[in-house]
Amino acid sequence: MTKTFKYVYVVKYALTTGIFKLREANRFNVDVGVWRGKGHSRAYLDREVAFTEDEALQKADEMRRKKIELLKKQIARLEKMEFEVKE
């Protein structure tokens, strides 16, 4: 069974190219929640879409916060690194 929405917001690429609207979005595969829009060749999972602009902005902000935390951990690991020359 498919469910059609006028549009949904795709947040999958929020940190790179931004959030965009997927027009005439259909939800296929109820188990996994796969979304596809009219004239759009890509499919998106439930966790990659939002139904309102506010929800999309909240998801994008959460993605940004998680990425910042990951980068802080990576920086800490790099700062702890010590190098030595092996013979």
Backbone as a printed PyTorch tensor [residue, N CA C, xyz], in Angstrom:
tensor([[[  0.8400,  -1.1830,   0.0000],
         [  0.0000,   0.0000,   0.0000],
         [  0.8860,   1.2480,   0.0000]],

        [[  0.5670,   2.2030,  -0.8470],
         [  1.3340,   3.4430,  -0.8950],
         [  0.5290,   4.5610,  -0.2540]],

        [[  1.2360,   5.5130,   0.2860],
         [  0.6020,   6.6940,   0.8770],
         [  1.2350,   7.9070,   0.2150]],

        [[  0.4020,   8.8290,  -0.2670],
         [  0.9140,   9.9800,  -1.0030],
         [  0.7600,  11.2570,  -0.1830]],

        [[  1.8080,  12.0810,  -0.2040],
         [  1.7910,  13.3890,   0.4350],
         [  2.0650,  14.4390,  -0.6290]],

        [[  1.5520,  15.6290,  -0.4300],
         [  1.8130,  16.7100,  -1.3890],
         [  3.3210,  16.9240,  -1.5060]],

        [[  3.9840,  16.9360,  -0.3740],
         [  5.4420,  16.9930,  -0.3530],
         [  5.9510,  16.6060,   1.0300]],

        [[  7.2100,  16.1800,   1.0840],
         [  7.9220,  15.9340,   2.3400],
         [  9.2760,  16.6300,   2.2230]],

        [[  9.9310,  16.8120,   3.3410],
         [ 11.2540,  17.4500,   3.3670],
         [ 12.3200,  16.3690,   3.5030]],

        [[ 13.2860,  16.3690,   2.6140],
         [ 14.3790,  15.4020,   2.6650],
         [ 15.5430,  16.0530,   3.4170]],

        [[ 15.9460,  15.4140,   4.5140],
         [ 17.0210,  15.9600,   5.3520],
         [ 18.3170,  15.1540,   5.2390]],

        [[ 18.3080,  14.1500,   4.3980],
         [ 19.4750,  13.2700,   4.2500],
         [ 20.7470,  14.0590,   3.9410]],

        [[ 20.6370,  15.0860,   3.1240],
         [ 21.8090,  15.8600,   2.6880],
         [ 21.8940,  17.2260,   3.3790]],

        [[ 21.2700,  17.3630,   4.5400],
         [ 21.2110,  18.6520,   5.2300],
         [ 22.5940,  19.2490,   5.4920]],

        [[ 23.5740,  18.4210,   5.7960],
         [ 24.9010,  18.9290,   6.1450],
         [ 25.7840,  19.2000,   4.9280]],

        [[ 25.3400,  18.7980,   3.7580],
         [ 26.1540,  19.0230,   2.5560],
         [ 25.4690,  19.9790,   1.5850]],

        [[ 24.3440,  19.5710,   1.0460],
         [ 23.6610,  20.4290,   0.0590],
         [ 22.4090,  21.0850,   0.6070]],

        [[ 21.9760,  20.6720,   1.7860],
         [ 20.8200,  21.3000,   2.4180],
         [ 19.5610,  20.4430,   2.3730]],

        [[ 18.4870,  21.0000,   2.9140],
         [ 17.1800,  20.3490,   2.9760],
         [ 16.4200,  20.7200,   1.7060]],

        [[ 15.6850,  19.7540,   1.1500],
         [ 14.8480,  20.1060,  -0.0060],
         [ 13.5030,  19.4050,   0.0900]],

        [[ 12.5300,  19.9650,  -0.6460],
         [ 11.1830,  19.3990,  -0.6750],
         [ 11.0990,  18.3480,  -1.7720]],

        [[ 10.4570,  17.2510,  -1.4590],
         [ 10.1920,  16.1960,  -2.4150],
         [  8.6990,  16.2690,  -2.7280]],

        [[  8.3670,  16.6900,  -3.9410],
         [  6.9630,  16.8870,  -4.3030],
         [  6.2710,  15.5770,  -4.6470]],

        [[  4.9910,  15.5420,  -4.3650],
         [  4.1530,  14.3800,  -4.6300],
         [  4.8460,  13.0970,  -4.1800]],

        [[  5.2040,  13.0820,  -2.9090],
         [  5.9680,  11.9760,  -2.3270],
         [  5.0650,  10.7860,  -2.0350]],

        [[  5.5240,   9.6230,  -2.4130],
         [  4.8120,   8.3750,  -2.1530],
         [  5.6450,   7.5120,  -1.2240]],

        [[  4.9760,   6.9260,  -0.2460],
         [  5.6610,   6.0170,   0.6760],
         [  5.3810,   4.5890,   0.2360]],

        [[  6.4230,   3.9430,  -0.2440],
         [  6.3470,   2.5470,  -0.6430],
         [  6.9370,   1.6950,   0.4600]],

        [[  6.6740,   0.4230,   0.4310],
         [  7.2660,  -0.5240,   1.3550],
         [  7.0780,  -0.0770,   2.8060]],

        [[  5.9410,  -0.3870,   3.3380],
         [  5.5630,   0.0380,   4.6930],
         [  6.5550,  -0.4450,   5.7450]],

        [[  7.1440,  -1.6100,   5.5600],
         [  8.0900,  -2.1500,   6.5460],
         [  9.3240,  -1.2750,   6.6860]],

        [[  9.8790,  -0.8470,   5.5670],
         [ 11.1150,  -0.0590,   5.5850],
         [ 10.8220,   1.4300,   5.5110]],

        [[  9.7470,   1.8190,   4.8740],
         [  9.4100,   3.2280,   4.7280],
         [ 10.2520,   3.8910,   3.6630]],

        [[ 10.0610,   3.5090,   2.4250],
         [ 10.8210,   4.0700,   1.3160],
         [  9.9730,   5.1280,   0.6270]],

        [[ 10.5670,   6.3150,   0.4350],
         [  9.8730,   7.4430,  -0.1780],
         [ 10.4470,   7.7270,  -1.5590]],

        [[  9.5660,   8.0780,  -2.4780],
         [  9.9930,   8.4650,  -3.8120],
         [  9.0610,   9.5770,  -4.2830]],

        [[  9.6360,  10.5760,  -4.9520],
         [  8.8510,  11.7140,  -5.4200],
         [  8.6270,  11.6690,  -6.9190]],

        [[  7.6670,  12.4590,  -7.3790],
         [  7.3470,  12.5190,  -8.8070],
         [  8.5610,  13.0350,  -9.5800]],

        [[  8.9690,  12.2850, -10.5900],
         [ 10.0980,  12.6870, -11.4060],
         [ 11.4350,  12.6010, -10.6960]],

        [[ 11.4680,  11.8690,  -9.5910],
         [ 12.6830,  11.7630,  -8.7800],
         [ 13.1490,  10.3140,  -8.7980]],

        [[ 14.3780,  10.0840,  -9.1670],
         [ 14.8640,   8.7110,  -9.3050],
         [ 15.3760,   8.1080,  -8.0000]],

        [[ 15.6750,   8.9090,  -7.0100],
         [ 16.2100,   8.3990,  -5.7400],
         [ 15.0850,   8.0620,  -4.7720]],

        [[ 15.4000,   7.1480,  -3.8710],
         [ 14.4590,   6.7810,  -2.8180],
         [ 15.0780,   7.1440,  -1.4710]],

        [[ 14.2360,   7.4730,  -0.5040],
         [ 14.6920,   7.8950,   0.8180],
         [ 13.9810,   7.0840,   1.8890]],

        [[ 14.6720,   6.8160,   2.9880],
         [ 14.1020,   6.0800,   4.1090],
         [ 13.3480,   7.0350,   5.0290]],

        [[ 12.4960,   6.4670,   5.8930],
         [ 11.7120,   7.2830,   6.8270],
         [ 12.5740,   8.2440,   7.6350]],

        [[ 13.7290,   7.7660,   8.1030],
         [ 14.5790,   8.6120,   8.9520],
         [ 15.2000,   9.7670,   8.1760]],

        [[ 15.1260,   9.7420,   6.8490],
         [ 15.7340,  10.7700,   6.0080],
         [ 14.7410,  11.8320,   5.5550]],

        [[ 13.4740,  11.7070,   5.9690],
         [ 12.4560,  12.6750,   5.5720],
         [ 11.7350,  13.2330,   6.7940]],

        [[ 11.1260,  14.4020,   6.6140],
         [ 10.3130,  15.0390,   7.6560],
         [  9.0300,  15.5400,   6.9980]],

        [[  7.9850,  15.6670,   7.7870],
         [  6.6900,  16.0640,   7.2370],
         [  6.4020,  17.5590,   7.3460]],

        [[  7.1310,  18.2410,   8.2190],
         [  6.9510,  19.6880,   8.3550],
         [  8.3110,  20.3710,   8.2780]],

        [[  8.2730,  21.6630,   7.9930],
         [  9.5140,  22.4300,   7.9200],
         [ 10.2100,  22.4600,   9.2840]],

        [[  9.4330,  22.6340,  10.3460],
         [ 10.0020,  22.6560,  11.6940],
         [ 10.6780,  21.3370,  12.0420]],

        [[ 10.0250,  20.2300,  11.7100],
         [ 10.6070,  18.9160,  11.9790],
         [ 11.9010,  18.7290,  11.1810]],

        [[ 11.9110,  19.1920,   9.9410],
         [ 13.1120,  19.0940,   9.1020],
         [ 14.2550,  19.8920,   9.7090]],

        [[ 13.9610,  21.0900,  10.1820],
         [ 14.9950,  21.9260,  10.7980],
         [ 15.5190,  21.3000,  12.0860]],

        [[ 14.6360,  20.6890,  12.8680],
         [ 15.0650,  20.0160,  14.0970],
         [ 15.9620,  18.8230,  13.7890]],

        [[ 15.5740,  18.0230,  12.7770],
         [ 16.3950,  16.8730,  12.3980],
         [ 17.7660,  17.3330,  11.9050]],

        [[ 17.7900,  18.3860,  11.0940],
         [ 19.0580,  18.9040,  10.5750],
         [ 19.9410,  19.4200,  11.7070]],

        [[ 19.3380,  20.0970,  12.6770],
         [ 20.0980,  20.6020,  13.8240],
         [ 20.6760,  19.4510,  14.6400]],

        [[ 19.9020,  18.3930,  14.8220],
         [ 20.3900,  17.2160,  15.5510],
         [ 21.5340,  16.5550,  14.7850]],

        [[ 21.4230,  16.4680,  13.4670],
         [ 22.5030,  15.9070,  12.6490],
         [ 23.7660,  16.7470,  12.8060]],

        [[ 23.6030,  18.0660,  12.8200],
         [ 24.7450,  18.9760,  12.9740],
         [ 25.4150,  18.7690,  14.3260]],

        [[ 24.6190,  18.6740,  15.3860],
         [ 25.1740,  18.4680,  16.7210],
         [ 25.9390,  17.1500,  16.8260]],

        [[ 25.3820,  16.0870,  16.2410],
         [ 26.0540,  14.7920,  16.2730],
         [ 27.3670,  14.8410,  15.4950]],

        [[ 27.3680,  15.5290,  14.3630],
         [ 28.5830,  15.6430,  13.5610],
         [ 29.6600,  16.4170,  14.3110]],

        [[ 29.2740,  17.4780,  15.0010],
         [ 30.2200,  18.2660,  15.7850],
         [ 30.8440,  17.4010,  16.8830]],

        [[ 30.0260,  16.6090,  17.5690],
         [ 30.5420,  15.7200,  18.6160],
         [ 31.5180,  14.7030,  18.0360]],

        [[ 31.1840,  14.1450,  16.8970],
         [ 32.0790,  13.1930,  16.2400],
         [ 33.4060,  13.8530,  15.8850]],

        [[ 33.3530,  15.0630,  15.3530],
         [ 34.5770,  15.7710,  14.9850],
         [ 35.4190,  16.1170,  16.2120]],

        [[ 34.7750,  16.4600,  17.3200],
         [ 35.5130,  16.7420,  18.5600],
         [ 36.2690,  15.5010,  19.0240]],

        [[ 35.6210,  14.3360,  18.9230],
         [ 36.2800,  13.0890,  19.3120],
         [ 37.4580,  12.7990,  18.3940]],

        [[ 37.2820,  13.0360,  17.1050],
         [ 38.3750,  12.8140,  16.1550],
         [ 39.5460,  13.7570,  16.4280]],

        [[ 39.2480,  15.0100,  16.7420],
         [ 40.2940,  15.9800,  17.0650],
         [ 41.0420,  15.5450,  18.3170]],

        [[ 40.3280,  15.0860,  19.3360],
         [ 40.9620,  14.6290,  20.5790],
         [ 41.9000,  13.4580,  20.2960]],

        [[ 41.4790,  12.5300,  19.4620],
         [ 42.3490,  11.3920,  19.1120],
         [ 43.5940,  11.8660,  18.3830]],

        [[ 43.4200,  12.8150,  17.4670],
         [ 44.5750,  13.3340,  16.7250],
         [ 45.5390,  14.0760,  17.6420]],

        [[ 45.0180,  14.8220,  18.6120],
         [ 45.8740,  15.5580,  19.5310],
         [ 46.6750,  14.6160,  20.4280]],

        [[ 46.1370,  13.4470,  20.7270],
         [ 46.8270,  12.4770,  21.5780],
         [ 47.8740,  11.6720,  20.8100]],

        [[ 47.8300,  11.7140,  19.4970],
         [ 48.7550,  10.9180,  18.6930],
         [ 50.1940,  11.3420,  18.9120]],

        [[ 51.0410,  10.3410,  19.0020],
         [ 52.4810,  10.5960,  19.0710],
         [ 53.1350,   9.7970,  17.9660]],

        [[ 54.1470,  10.3830,  17.3790],
         [ 54.8180,   9.7390,  16.2620],
         [ 56.2410,   9.3530,  16.6470]],

        [[ 56.6920,   8.2830,  16.0640],
         [ 58.0750,   7.8590,  16.2520],
         [ 58.5690,   7.2490,  14.9420]],

        [[ 59.8320,   7.3520,  14.7310],
         [ 60.4430,   6.7880,  13.5290],
         [ 60.8990,   5.3830,  13.8560]],

        [[ 60.4530,   4.4180,  13.0670],
         [ 60.8450,   3.0210,  13.2800],
         [ 62.0060,   2.6930,  12.3530]],

        [[ 62.9420,   1.9490,  12.8690],
         [ 64.1120,   1.5660,  12.0580],
         [ 63.9010,   0.2160,  11.4370]]])
